[in-house]
Protein backbone atom coordinates (compact mmCIF):
# COMPACT_ATOMS: atom_id res chain seq x y z
CA UNK A 1 0.00 0.00 0.00
CA UNK A 2 1.75 3.15 -1.18
CA UNK A 3 1.32 6.09 1.17
CA UNK A 4 3.49 8.91 -0.08
CA UNK A 5 6.63 9.58 -2.06
CA UNK A 6 9.33 12.19 -2.46
CA UNK A 7 10.82 13.64 -5.61
CA UNK A 8 14.09 12.15 -6.72
CA UNK A 9 17.25 14.22 -6.42
CA UNK A 10 20.57 13.70 -8.12
CA UNK A 11 22.56 11.04 -6.26
CA UNK A 12 25.64 12.19 -4.40
CA UNK A 13 28.98 10.73 -5.42
CA UNK A 14 29.73 7.42 -3.74
CA UNK A 15 32.95 8.71 -2.22
CA UNK A 16 31.32 11.77 -0.67
CA UNK A 17 28.89 9.64 1.39
CA UNK A 18 31.65 7.43 2.76
CA UNK A 19 30.19 4.16 1.49
CA UNK A 20 32.25 0.98 1.39
CA UNK A 21 31.63 -1.48 -1.43
CA UNK A 22 31.60 -5.07 -0.21
CA UNK A 23 32.15 -8.22 -2.26
CA UNK A 24 29.05 -9.82 -3.68
CA UNK A 25 28.28 -13.54 -3.10
CA UNK A 26 30.50 -14.94 -5.87
CA UNK A 27 33.42 -12.60 -5.12
CA UNK A 28 34.35 -13.97 -1.70
CA UNK A 29 37.19 -16.48 -1.47
CA UNK A 30 39.59 -17.75 1.14
CA UNK A 31 42.02 -14.86 0.46
CA UNK A 32 39.41 -12.19 1.15
CA UNK A 33 40.21 -9.94 4.10
CA UNK A 34 37.21 -7.98 5.38
CA UNK A 35 37.71 -4.24 5.90
CA UNK A 36 37.69 -3.13 9.49
CA UNK A 37 34.59 -1.30 10.76
CA UNK A 38 34.89 2.47 10.93
CA UNK A 39 33.30 4.98 13.28
CA UNK A 40 30.05 6.44 11.95
CA UNK A 41 27.64 9.15 13.04
CA UNK A 42 24.51 7.02 13.24
CA UNK A 43 22.06 5.44 13.74
CA UNK A 44 21.06 7.49 16.76
CA UNK A 45 19.43 6.89 20.08
CA UNK A 46 16.72 9.50 20.60
CA UNK A 47 18.78 10.99 23.44
CA UNK A 48 21.56 11.78 20.96
CA UNK A 49 19.43 12.54 17.91
CA UNK A 50 20.62 15.49 15.81
CA UNK A 51 18.42 18.46 14.99
CA UNK A 52 18.54 18.27 11.22
CA UNK A 53 16.27 18.58 8.21
CA UNK A 54 16.35 14.89 7.22
CA UNK A 55 12.78 13.85 6.29
CA UNK A 56 11.77 10.91 8.47
CA UNK A 57 8.56 8.99 9.05
CA UNK A 58 7.82 8.67 12.77
CA UNK A 59 6.88 5.08 13.55
CA UNK A 60 7.04 5.41 17.31
CA UNK A 61 10.03 3.24 18.14
CA UNK A 62 11.94 4.28 15.02
CA UNK A 63 12.08 7.41 12.92
CA UNK A 64 13.12 6.25 9.48
CA UNK A 65 14.47 8.51 6.70
CA UNK A 66 12.46 8.73 3.49
CA UNK A 67 14.95 9.52 0.68
CA UNK A 68 14.06 11.45 -2.44
CA UNK A 69 12.59 9.17 -5.09
CA UNK A 70 11.25 6.65 -2.55
CA UNK A 71 7.83 5.65 -1.24
CA UNK A 72 6.53 4.34 2.06
CA UNK A 73 4.47 1.15 2.09
CA UNK A 74 2.59 -0.17 5.11
CA UNK A 75 2.06 -3.92 5.50
CA UNK A 76 -0.91 -4.66 7.74
CA UNK A 77 -1.54 -7.80 9.78
CA UNK A 78 -5.23 -8.66 9.26
CA UNK A 79 -5.22 -11.32 11.95
CA UNK A 80 -3.79 -9.10 14.67
CA UNK A 81 -5.38 -5.93 13.34
CA UNK A 82 -2.12 -3.98 13.52
CA UNK A 83 0.95 -3.07 11.53
CA UNK A 84 3.18 -5.94 10.43
CA UNK A 85 5.94 -3.85 8.84
CA UNK A 86 6.67 -0.51 7.21
CA UNK A 87 8.87 -0.48 4.12
CA UNK A 88 10.75 2.26 2.30
CA UNK A 89 10.70 1.40 -1.40
CA UNK A 90 13.62 2.78 -3.40
CA UNK A 91 14.71 2.21 -7.02
CA UNK A 92 17.34 -0.22 -5.66
CA UNK A 93 14.91 -2.30 -3.59
CA UNK A 94 12.57 -2.47 -0.62
CA UNK A 95 14.12 -1.48 2.70
CA UNK A 96 12.79 -2.54 6.09
CA UNK A 97 14.24 -1.16 9.33
CA UNK A 98 13.25 -2.79 12.63
CA UNK A 99 14.30 -2.20 16.24
CA UNK A 100 14.43 -4.78 19.04
CA UNK A 101 15.01 -4.77 22.78
CA UNK A 102 18.58 -5.78 23.58
CA UNK A 103 20.75 -6.38 26.66
CA UNK A 104 22.83 -3.56 28.10
CA UNK A 105 25.95 -5.57 27.30
CA UNK A 106 25.22 -5.44 23.56
CA UNK A 107 26.31 -8.11 21.10
CA UNK A 108 22.79 -9.14 20.06
CA UNK A 109 23.36 -8.48 16.36
CA UNK A 110 26.24 -10.97 16.23
CA UNK A 111 23.92 -13.65 17.61
CA UNK A 112 21.04 -12.75 15.33
CA UNK A 113 23.32 -12.48 12.31
CA UNK A 114 24.73 -15.97 12.89
CA UNK A 115 21.22 -17.42 13.21
CA UNK A 116 20.09 -15.57 10.10
CA UNK A 117 23.06 -16.92 8.14
CA UNK A 118 22.19 -20.49 9.10
CA UNK A 119 18.50 -20.00 8.34
CA UNK A 120 19.15 -18.57 4.89
CA UNK A 121 21.54 -21.37 4.01
CA UNK A 122 18.97 -23.93 5.13
CA UNK A 123 16.49 -22.23 2.81
CA UNK A 124 18.86 -22.71 -0.13
CA UNK A 125 20.15 -19.13 -0.38
CA UNK A 126 23.68 -18.30 -1.49
CA UNK A 127 25.07 -16.50 1.54
CA UNK A 128 28.17 -14.31 1.86
CA UNK A 129 29.12 -12.81 5.26
CA UNK A 130 31.16 -9.63 5.23
CA UNK A 131 32.12 -6.53 7.21
CA UNK A 132 30.82 -2.99 6.90
CA UNK A 133 30.49 0.26 8.82
CA UNK A 134 28.99 -1.32 11.93
CA UNK A 135 30.71 -4.68 11.73
CA UNK A 136 29.01 -7.83 10.47
CA UNK A 137 26.93 -7.61 7.28
CA UNK A 138 25.27 -10.36 5.30
CA UNK A 139 24.60 -10.74 1.57
CA UNK A 140 22.31 -13.42 0.17
CA UNK A 141 20.82 -14.45 -3.16
CA UNK A 142 17.46 -16.19 -3.37
CA UNK A 143 16.64 -16.76 -7.01
CA UNK A 144 16.89 -13.36 -8.68
CA UNK A 145 16.41 -11.46 -5.41
CA UNK A 146 19.47 -9.97 -3.75
CA UNK A 147 19.36 -9.32 0.00
CA UNK A 148 21.67 -7.30 2.22
CA UNK A 149 21.36 -7.23 6.01
CA UNK A 150 23.05 -4.84 8.42
CA UNK A 151 22.69 -4.53 12.18
CA UNK A 152 23.71 -2.07 14.87
CA UNK A 153 23.82 -2.57 18.64
CA UNK A 154 22.72 0.51 20.57
CA UNK A 155 21.90 1.30 24.22
CA UNK A 156 19.40 -1.45 25.12
CA UNK A 157 18.30 -1.75 21.49
CA UNK A 158 19.39 -3.44 18.29
CA UNK A 159 18.54 -2.04 14.88
CA UNK A 160 18.32 -4.31 11.86
CA UNK A 161 18.01 -3.16 8.28
CA UNK A 162 17.47 -5.22 5.14
CA UNK A 163 17.11 -4.36 1.48
CA UNK A 164 15.58 -6.78 -1.01
CA UNK A 165 15.82 -5.99 -4.69
CA UNK A 166 16.77 -7.25 -8.12
CA UNK A 167 20.22 -8.72 -8.58
CA UNK A 168 20.88 -6.06 -11.24
CA UNK A 169 20.78 -3.37 -8.51
CA UNK A 170 22.83 -5.28 -5.93
CA UNK A 171 25.93 -3.10 -6.40
CA UNK A 172 24.07 0.07 -5.36
CA UNK A 173 21.69 -1.44 -2.81
CA UNK A 174 24.08 -1.74 0.19
CA UNK A 175 24.96 1.96 0.07
CA UNK A 176 21.28 2.96 -0.06
CA UNK A 177 20.52 0.68 2.89
CA UNK A 178 23.41 2.04 4.96
CA UNK A 179 22.33 5.63 4.29
CA UNK A 180 18.86 4.93 5.67
CA UNK A 181 20.14 2.99 8.68
CA UNK A 182 22.71 5.69 9.42
CA UNK A 183 20.06 8.41 9.67
CA UNK A 184 17.51 6.36 11.62
CA UNK A 185 16.58 7.43 15.18
CA UNK A 186 15.61 4.75 17.72
CA UNK A 187 13.18 5.49 20.57
CA UNK A 188 13.69 2.59 22.99
CA UNK A 189 11.61 3.87 25.91
CA UNK A 190 12.15 2.97 29.55
CA UNK A 191 9.73 0.04 29.84
CA UNK A 192 11.38 -3.33 30.56
CA UNK A 193 11.08 -5.73 27.61
CA UNK A 194 12.34 -9.25 26.97
CA UNK A 195 15.49 -9.34 24.86
CA UNK A 196 14.73 -9.68 21.13
CA UNK A 197 11.21 -8.31 21.52
CA UNK A 198 10.33 -6.04 18.57
CA UNK A 199 9.87 -2.44 19.65
CA UNK A 200 6.27 -1.39 18.91
CA UNK A 201 5.49 0.33 15.61
CA UNK A 202 2.84 3.03 15.41
CA UNK A 203 1.73 5.01 12.38
CA UNK A 204 1.47 8.79 12.08
CA UNK A 205 -2.14 9.95 12.42
CA UNK A 206 -2.41 11.00 8.78
CA UNK A 207 -1.14 7.64 7.53
CA UNK A 208 -3.36 5.68 9.93
CA UNK A 209 -6.40 7.69 8.82
CA UNK A 210 -5.56 7.11 5.15
CA UNK A 211 -5.36 3.35 5.70
CA UNK A 212 -8.60 3.32 7.69
CA UNK A 213 -10.38 5.12 4.86
CA UNK A 214 -9.06 2.65 2.30
CA UNK A 215 -10.14 -0.30 4.45
CA UNK A 216 -13.60 1.20 4.85
CA UNK A 217 -13.94 1.61 1.09
CA UNK A 218 -12.86 -1.99 0.50
CA UNK A 219 -15.35 -3.22 3.09
Backbone as a ProteinNet text record, in pm:
[ID]
protein_1_A
[PRIMARY]
XXXXXXXXXXXXXXXXXXXXXXXXXXXXXXXXXXXXXXXXXXXXXXXXXXXXXXXXXXXXXXXXXXXXXXXXXXXXXXXXXXXXXXXXXXXXXXXXXXXXXXXXXXXXXXXXXXXXXXXXXXXXXXXXXXXXXXXXXXXXXXXXXXXXXXXXXXXXXXXXXXXXXXXXXXXXXXXXXXXXXXXXXXXXXXXXXXXXXXXXXXXXXXXXXXXXXXXXXXX
[TERTIARY]
85.4	0	88.4	92.2	175	109.6	186.1	131.7	174.5	303.9	349.1	487.9	529.9	663	728.9	856.7	933.1	1001.9	1018.1	1082.1	1226.9	1272.2	1409.2	1505.5	1620.3	1725.2	1846.5	1936.7	2056.8	2136.7	2180.2	2256.2	2389.7	2433.5	2563.9	2670.4	2790.3	2898.3	2920.7	2953.3	2973.1	3077.2	3185.8	3294.6	3253.3	3167.6	3131.6	3046.8	2972.9	2889.5	2962.6	3086.5	3165.4	3119.7	3064.1	3019.3	3137.6	3119.4	3224.9	3166.8	3214	3162.8	3214	3124	3160.2	3149.3	3223.6	3215.2	3075.6	3032.6	2905.1	2925.7	2818.1	2828.4	2936.1	2954.6	3050.1	3192	3209.8	3341.6	3424.5	3362.8	3434.8	3515	3639.2	3718.6	3804.1	3885.4	3959.5	4066.4	4101.6	4202.1	4141.2	4008.4	3940.9	3962.8	4004.7	4020.6	3918.1	3828.1	3721.3	3778.5	3726.4	3770.6	3725.6	3803.5	3769.5	3656.8	3566.4	3459.5	3517.1	3445.9	3488.9	3382.2	3422.7	3329.7	3232.9	3105.2	3005.4	2927.1	2842.2	2764.1	2618	2588.5	2450.6	2449.7	2334.9	2206.3	2212.8	2104.5	2105.7	2003	2041.8	1943.1	1874.5	1746.4	1672	1739.3	1810.8	1878.1	1991.3	2044	2155.8	2118.2	1988.2	1943.3	1979.6	2026.2	2061.6	1936.7	1948.1	1842.4	1878.2	1822.2	1854.4	1726.3	1742.2	1626.7	1603.9	1655.8	1634.9	1487.9	1418.8	1278.3	1267.2	1193.5	1177.2	1029.5	989.1	855.7	864.8	779.8	782.4	694.7	759.2	688.4	688.1	704.7	703.6	839.6	874.6	1002.5	1118.9	1089.5	1194.1	1144	1235.8	1208.2	1298.3	1237.4	1312.1	1317	1436	1447.4	1369	1315.6	1246.2	1321.4	1412.4	1495.1	1412.3	1467.3	1405.8	1392.7	1280.6	1258.5	1206.4	1172.1	1125.2	979.8	919	782.7	776.7	676.4	653.3	535.1	553.7	447.1	423.9	296.9	258.9	201.1	254.6	205.6	125.4	-3.2	-90.8	-99.2	-133.2	-154.4	-303.6	-376.9	-522.7	-562.5	-485.6	-521.6	-510.6	-401.2	-379.2	-441.8	-477.2	-537.6	-441.2	-312.2	-212.3	-117.9	-5.4	95.2	196.5	217	317.5	455.7	464.2	593.6	569.6	668.7	667.5	793.6	775.5	887.2	910.7	1037.2	1074.6	1117.9	1043.9	1069.6	1150.8	1270.6	1362	1382.6	1442.3	1470.9	1561.6	1640.6	1733.7	1670.7	1555.3	1491.4	1407.8	1342.6	1257.1	1337.5	1333.9	1411.8	1318.6	1354.3	1278.9	1374.7	1342.1	1423.8	1341.6	1396.5	1325.2	1415.8	1354.5	1429.8	1381	1473.2	1443.3	1505.2	1442.6	1500.6	1627.2	1729	1858.1	1917.2	2010.7	2074.9	2168.1	2192.5	2282.9	2423.5	2459.9	2594.8	2617	2507.8	2521.9	2551	2592.9	2630.8	2515.6	2393.1	2278.8	2285.2	2333.6	2336.2	2426.8	2537.4	2624.1	2549.3	2470.1	2392.1	2285.2	2211.7	2104.2	2160.5	2271.7	2332.3	2376.1	2431.4	2472.7	2351.3	2244.3	2122.5	2061.3	2063.4	2008.7	2088.6	2220.3	2305.7	2268.6	2253.9	2218.8	2080.2	1985.7	1849.6	1844.9	1914.7	1915.1	1980.1	2088.3	2154	2064.1	1990.7	1896.7	1784.3	1753.3	1649.1	1701.3	1828.9	1885.6	1944.7	1959	2014.8	2166.5	2222.8	2367.9	2406.3	2481.7	2506.6	2654.2	2679.5	2816.8	2827.5	2887.4	2911.9	3019.9	3015.1	3115.6	3122	3196.8	3211.9	3178.8	3117.6	3082.2	3103.7	3029.4	3049.1	3028.9	2932.3	2899.1	2941.9	3026.3	3070.6	3009.2	2951.6	2901.3	2788.9	2799.6	2693.5	2673.9	2560	2527.2	2463.9	2518.6	2459.8	2402.4	2291.4	2230.7	2159	2156.1	2082	1979.1	1853.9	1745.5	1679.3	1711.2	1663.9	1726.7	1641.2	1689.2	1684.9	1651.9	1640.7	1769.6	1826.4	1947.3	1908.9	1963.4	1935.9	2065.2	2054.3	2166.6	2112	2175	2136.2	2247.4	2210.5	2304.9	2239.5	2320.9	2268.9	2358.2	2297.7	2370.8	2322.5	2415.7	2382.5	2388.9	2277.5	2271.9	2246.2	2217.4	2189.8	2054.1	2058.6	1939.7	1850.6	1903.9	1830.3	1925	1867.2	1938.7	1856.1	1921	1854.1	1898.1	1800.5	1831.8	1770.4	1849.5	1800.6	1825.6	1731.8	1747.2	1692.9	1760.8	1711.4	1697.9	1584.8	1557.8	1526.5	1602.7	1581.6	1636.9	1626.6	1676.8	1828.5	1877.7	2022.2	2094.4	2026	2087.7	2120.2	2053.3	2077.6	2160.2	2216.1	2283.2	2409.8	2471.3	2592.8	2560.9	2444.6	2407.1	2328.3	2261.7	2168.6	2233	2351.2	2408	2429.3	2474.6	2496	2366.1	2258.8	2128.3	2077.6	2093.7	2051.8	2128.6	2260.8	2340.9	2302.9	2272	2233.3	2107.8	2009.8	1885.8	1908.8	1984.1	2013.6	2091.3	2185.6	2270.7	2189.9	2084	2005.9	1881.1	1866.8	1751.4	1769.5	1659.5	1657.9	1575.1	1629.6	1560.9	1508.7	1381.3	1317.6	1287.8	1380	1369	1261.7	1252.1	1161.1	1222.7	1161.1	1215.4	1150.5	1044.6	973.2	1060.5	1062.8	1137.7	1073.2	1155.8	1107.5	1200.9	1147.7	1234.5	1329.8	1451.4	1549.4	1495.4	1515.8	1472.6	1327.5	1257.5	1120.5	1123.3	1039.6	1033.3	978.9	1040.3	987.1	860.1	756.3	627.3	633.2	557.9	549.2	411.6	408.9	284	291.6	177.8	173.2	139	191.8	146.9	-4	-68.3	-213.9	-264	-195.9	-241.1	-234.6	-128.7	-114.1	-217.9	-237.4	-336.5	-476.5	-509.1	-640.4	-657.5	-551.6	-555.9	-583.5	-516.2	-535.9	-675.9	-725	-860.1	-964.1	-945	-1038.5	-1035.9	-916.3	-905.5	-971.9	-952.4	-1013.6	-1165.5	-1216	-1359.8	-1419	-1347.1	-1393.7	-1394.6	-1292.3	-1286.2	-1394.7	-1431.2	-1535	-1671.8
-118.7	0	122.9	196.5	315.2	430.6	500.2	609.1	744.4	764.5	890.6	872.2	965.6	958.2	1094.4	1094.1	1218.8	1225.7	1348	1363.7	1316.7	1262.6	1214.6	1331	1323	1421.7	1352.4	1429.2	1370.4	1301.2	1176.1	1103.8	1169	1165.6	1219.1	1118.7	1166.1	1072.8	972.8	849.5	741.6	777.5	842.1	871.4	974.9	1070.9	1177.1	1127.7	1015.8	964.3	863.5	831.2	742.6	598.7	554	415.8	323.9	197	98.3	-18.3	-37.5	-147.6	-279.3	-376.1	-507.2	-609.4	-719.2	-822.3	-881.5	-915.3	-982.2	-1133.1	-1213	-1353.6	-1433.6	-1411.9	-1494.1	-1439.2	-1322.3	-1259.7	-1300.1	-1362.2	-1396.5	-1525	-1526.1	-1647.9	-1651	-1753.6	-1774.6	-1668.2	-1590.5	-1486.3	-1351.3	-1346.7	-1219.2	-1176.3	-1051.5	-993.6	-881.3	-896.5	-797.9	-666.8	-553.6	-424.4	-407.3	-335.9	-312.9	-210.2	-228.2	-129.8	7.7	111.5	247	316.8	423.7	497.6	576.1	571.3	644.3	736.4	817.5	915.1	873.3	748.7	702.3	551.7	488.5	543.9	604	672	749.4	699.7	699.1	688.9	825.1	823.8	949.5	1052.1	1005.4	1098.6	1173.6	1116.8	1178	1221.4	1225.8	1254.1	1396.7	1413.8	1548.5	1627.9	1758.1	1846.1	1882.2	1807.7	1827.4	1835.3	1846.7	1857.8	1730.1	1616.5	1488.9	1449.6	1426.3	1385.2	1241.6	1222.8	1090.5	1064.6	938.1	898.5	848	900.7	867.4	744.4	633.6	507.8	469.9	566.9	541.5	499.8	374.9	323.9	357.5	388.4	427.8	544.5	632.4	741.1	718.2	676.8	625.4	729.5	755.5	850.9	804.5	900.9	873.4	949	882.8	952.4	1002.5	1098.8	1144.7	1027.4	1022.8	916.8	787.6	786.8	664.6	679.7	568.2	565.3	483.7	510.4	433.5	339.7	213	115	54.5	40	-17	-155.7	-253.6	-392.1	-420.2	-443.4	-466.1	-614.9	-643.4	-779.9	-797.4	-854.6	-865.7	-945.8	-1047.6	-1132.4	-1056.1	-982.2	-909.6	-770.5	-724.5	-592.8	-479.4	-502.8	-398.5	-390.5	-325.9	-307.1	-420.9	-487.4	-594.4	-537.1	-444.4	-384.6	-258.6	-170.6	-50.9	-54.5	-36.9	-47.9	85.6	114	226.4	167.5	198.5	140.3	238.5	197.2	278.1	213	283.9	220.9	99.5	91.2	-22.1	-139.9	-119.6	-230.3	-180.7	-275.6	-246.8	-258.5	-152.8	-147.5	-155.1	-240.2	-253.8	-236.4	-143.5	-116.4	-149.7	-234.3	-278.9	-266.1	-232.9	-219.8	-323.5	-372.2	-477.7	-442.4	-492.6	-477.4	-562	-509.1	-577.5	-562.5	-648.8	-637.9	-517.2	-470.1	-356.4	-389.1	-516.6	-557.3	-555.3	-544.8	-543.6	-681.9	-685.3	-810.7	-890.3	-836.8	-913.9	-934.3	-834.2	-848	-962	-984.9	-1097.1	-1229.4	-1243.2	-1365.1	-1378.8	-1271.4	-1274.9	-1296.4	-1231.8	-1247.8	-1390.8	-1457.3	-1597.1	-1686.6	-1662.6	-1741.6	-1716	-1592	-1557.1	-1623.1	-1626.4	-1692.3	-1838.5	-1907.8	-2049.4	-2070.6	-1985.8	-1999.6	-1982	-1881.2	-1856.5	-1971.1	-2024.1	-2137.3	-2259.9	-2281.1	-2393.1	-2376.4	-2251.1	-2222.7	-2226	-2258.3	-2271	-2143.9	-2039.3	-1913.2	-1923.1	-1846.1	-1830.4	-1715.7	-1744.8	-1649.7	-1611	-1482	-1431	-1334.2	-1375.5	-1281.4	-1180.8	-1065	-962.9	-864.5	-756.9	-653.2	-518.8	-431.9	-299.1	-195.1	-86.5	26.4	-10.6	-97.5	-131.8	-273.7	-331.9	-468.1	-567	-673.4	-783.5	-739.3	-776.6	-760.6	-894	-908.5	-1035.9	-1011.3	-1075.3	-1073.7	-1211.1	-1214.8	-1342.5	-1328.6	-1438.1	-1445.1	-1556.1	-1520.9	-1619	-1602.8	-1692.5	-1675.6	-1551.4	-1461.4	-1336.4	-1221.1	-1250.1	-1145.7	-1139.4	-1019.8	-997.3	-931.4	-983.2	-931.9	-881.4	-775.9	-729.8	-693.6	-748.2	-723.4	-648.9	-548.9	-483.7	-474.9	-465.3	-452.7	-363.4	-296.6	-206.7	-228.1	-246.8	-257.2	-118.7	-77.1	51.3	32.3	140.1	129.7	63.9	-64.4	-144.9	-165.7	-144.5	-175.4	-226.5	-299.6	-344.3	-302.7	-245.9	-203.5	-293.6	-346.4	-431.3	-370.1	-364.1	-315.6	-417.9	-429.4	-522.3	-457.1	-479.5	-436.1	-558.1	-568.8	-677.7	-617.1	-656.9	-599.5	-688.4	-644.9	-724.9	-737.2	-849.4	-871.5	-764.4	-708.4	-606.4	-478.5	-457	-336.9	-365.6	-487.4	-528.3	-449	-388.6	-310.4	-179.6	-120.1	7.2	-10.6	-124.7	-144.5	-129.2	-185.8	-173.5	-29.1	56.9	196.3	267.3	235.7	296	250.4	120.7	67.9	134.6	145.2	204.4	350.3	423.6	563	575.2	487.7	493.3	450.3	343.4	298.7	405.7	468.6	568.8	686.2	724.8	841.3	804.8	679	636.2	674	711.7	743	636.6	580.5	475.5	533.1	505.7	548.6	422.5	384.4	258.9	266	377.8	387.3	323.8	345.2	296.5	167.2	122.5	3.9	-120.6	-208.3	-333.3	-421.6	-484.9	-573	-692	-809.3	-924.7	-898.5	-947.1	-933.8	-997.4	-930.4	-968.4	-931.2	-874.4	-831.5	-714.4	-718.5	-603.9	-480.9	-367.2	-243.8	-207.6	-160.3	-139	-32.8	-58.8	33.5	98.4	229	302.9	392.7	420.8	501.2	646.2	740.8	879.3	887.6	984.2	995	1003.8	1082.9	1100.4	969.4	891.9	764.1	664.7	659.3	567.9	600.2	729.5	768.7	730.2	748.2	711.5	561.8	479.4	335	298.1	361.1	332.1	364.9	474.5	512.3	411.5	365.5	265.1	133.8	94	-29.8	-18.2	100	119.7	111.5	167.2	161.1	17.1	-59	-199	-283	-248.2	-322.5	-294.9
0	0	0	-112.1	-118.1	-44.4	37.3	116.8	60.4	47	-8.4	-63.9	-146.4	-205.9	-202.6	-239.1	-246.5	-380.4	-432.4	-560.9	-553.5	-665.6	-672.3	-688.9	-621.9	-642	-699.2	-753.8	-812	-704.9	-729.3	-625.9	-601.4	-474.5	-440.2	-478.6	-508.1	-542	-431.5	-470.1	-373.5	-270.1	-313.6	-222.1	-117.9	-159.7	-67.3	46.9	31.9	138.7	226.2	191.7	275.8	271.4	157.3	148.5	123.2	157.2	138.8	61.7	-62.5	-142.7	-86.5	-71.7	-20.6	-131.7	-124.1	-225.7	-231.3	-350	-367.6	-352.2	-348.8	-310.4	-381.5	-514.1	-586.8	-580.4	-515.9	-512.5	-391.8	-291.5	-170	-189.2	-145.3	-147.4	-21.2	-10.1	113.6	135.8	31.6	46.2	80.5	88.4	114.9	259.2	277.1	409.9	424.7	519.3	538.4	588.6	536.5	590	733.7	810.2	949.4	960.7	1057.4	1076.5	1108.8	1064.3	1092.6	1176.6	1243.8	1327.8	1239.8	1272	1194.9	1287.2	1229.6	1303.9	1318.7	1311.8	1324	1308.4	1333.7	1374	1514.9	1552.7	1676.1	1776.9	1902.3	2007.9	2018.1	2056.3	2060.1	2150.8	2252.5	2343.8	2274.9	2167.1	2096.2	1955.6	1926.4	1790.6	1749.2	1627	1580.6	1543.1	1548.4	1499	1355.8	1262.6	1122	1040.2	909.4	821.3	741.2	790.3	721.6	733.4	621.6	629.3	680.1	787.6	847.3	872.2	863.8	905	1048.1	1134.4	1276.9	1299.2	1332.3	1354.9	1502.6	1588.4	1731.2	1782.8	1765	1814.1	1722.1	1597.4	1502	1417.2	1384.6	1291.6	1171.9	1062.2	947.7	836	780.7	670	547.6	474.9	348.9	238.7	167.5	68.1	-49.4	-120.6	-243.5	-340.9	-411.3	-508.5	-449.8	-320.1	-254.8	-212	-173.6	-124.1	3.4	83.9	205.5	182.7	217.7	209	346.3	382.2	510.9	487.9	557.4	550.2	676.7	659.5	773.6	807	931.3	978	1004.7	909.1	925.5	1048.6	1081.9	1195.4	1327.1	1342.4	1466.8	1464.9	1344.9	1334.3	1353.6	1333.6	1351.9	1234	1256.6	1152.7	1158.9	1047.2	1042.6	1014.5	919.5	884.1	803.5	804.7	720.9	635.6	505.5	411.6	342	314.7	230	96.2	-8.1	-139.9	-222.7	-260.9	-340	-476	-571.3	-701.7	-689.9	-582.4	-566.1	-492.5	-429.5	-358.6	-242.3	-177.3	-61.9	66.6	147	270.2	390.8	484.9	608.9	725.9	815.1	932.6	1056.4	1143.4	1263	1385.1	1499.3	1624.1	1724.5	1807.5	1904.1	2039.4	2145	2278.1	2286.4	2351.4	2357.8	2496.9	2534.3	2665.7	2672	2792.6	2810.2	2761.7	2768.5	2730.3	2579.8	2501.1	2356.1	2300	2173.9	2110	2051.8	2056.1	2006.1	1856.1	1781.3	1636.4	1591.5	1659.3	1622.7	1636	1742.3	1761.5	1653.4	1631.9	1533.2	1393.6	1362.8	1231.4	1204.3	1305.7	1289.2	1265.7	1339.6	1321.4	1184.2	1140.4	1010.5	898.3	913.5	813.9	799.8	911.9	909.6	848.8	885.3	834.3	682.7	632.5	488.7	412.6	465.8	400.6	399.5	509.1	513.3	413.2	379.3	281	137.9	121.8	-12.6	-69.7	10.9	-38.4	-49.6	-139.7	-149.4	-57.3	45.4	154	157.4	177.3	186.5	303.7	414.9	525.9	486.9	547.6	522.6	638	618.9	720.6	658.5	738	690.5	798.3	791.1	881.9	1028.3	1054.7	1193.3	1229.7	1146.4	1173.2	1075.2	1128.4	1046.8	953.5	825.8	728.1	656.8	593.1	529.6	394.3	290.2	156.7	127	53.6	17.2	-116.3	-191.2	-316.3	-305.9	-330.8	-337	-472.5	-564.2	-701.3	-761.5	-810.4	-868.1	-768.2	-643.5	-541.4	-460	-454	-374.8	-242.7	-133.5	0.5	63.3	140.4	221.6	359.6	462.5	601.2	672.3	752.4	842.4	979.8	1082.5	1218	1300.8	1399.5	1487.2	1629.9	1722.2	1864.4	1927.4	1989.6	2057.3	2205.8	2278.3	2422.2	2448.5	2481.9	2511.6	2390.2	2271.1	2148.8	2041.7	1949.1	1829.5	1708.9	1610.3	1488.2	1374	1302.1	1186.3	1061.4	955.9	827.8	719.8	625.6	514.4	388.8	277.8	148.3	59.1	-8.4	-100.9	-236.3	-336.7	-469.1	-577.6	-701	-812.4	-808.8	-857.9	-857.8	-939.5	-1039.7	-1123.7	-1046.7	-931.5	-851.3	-726.5	-716.7	-592.6	-563.7	-664.6	-639.9	-567.5	-596.4	-535.7	-407.5	-392.5	-280.6	-142.3	-116.5	18.6	62.4	-28.1	7	41.1	-33.6	-6.1	130.6	159.3	289.1	402.7	389.4	496.4	520	412.9	429.4	514.9	490.8	566.9	711.4	732.2	868.5	943.6	877.4	941.9	995.9	926.9	967.1	1046.5	1083.5	1162.4	1309.3	1374.7	1517.8	1589.3	1696.4	1772.2	1903.3	1931.5	2057	2137.8	2224.1	2299.2	2407.8	2477.6	2590.6	2714	2828.2	2954.6	3002.8	2937.8	2984.1	2968.3	3070	3056.5	2950.1	2868.1	2761.4	2750.6	2718.2	2696.8	2580.4	2593.2	2486	2358.2	2247.5	2113.3	2084	2179.1	2151.7	2053.9	1948.9	1857.3	1929.5	1909.9	1964.8	1886.6	1955.4	1890.6	1781.2	1673.9	1561	1560.9	1553.6	1541	1418.1	1358.8	1237.7	1270.5	1193.7	1208.3	1186.2	1250.2	1242.4	1098.3	1015.8	877.7	799.8	822.9	753.5	804.2	935.7	992.7	941.6	931.8	882	735.7	656.8	515.2	498.6	578.5	569.8	614.6	721.2	769.4	663.5	591.3	486.2	372.3	336.6	229.6	271.8	396.6	444.7	447.6	482.3	485.3	344.6	246.4	108.9	57.3	94.8	49.9	114.2	238.8	309.2	248.2
[MASK]
+++++++++++++++++++++++++++++++++++++++++++++++++++++++++++++++++++++++++++++++++++++++++++++++++++++++++++++++++++++++++++++++++++++++++++++++++++++++++++++++++++++++++++++++++++++++++++++++++++++++++++++++++++++++++++

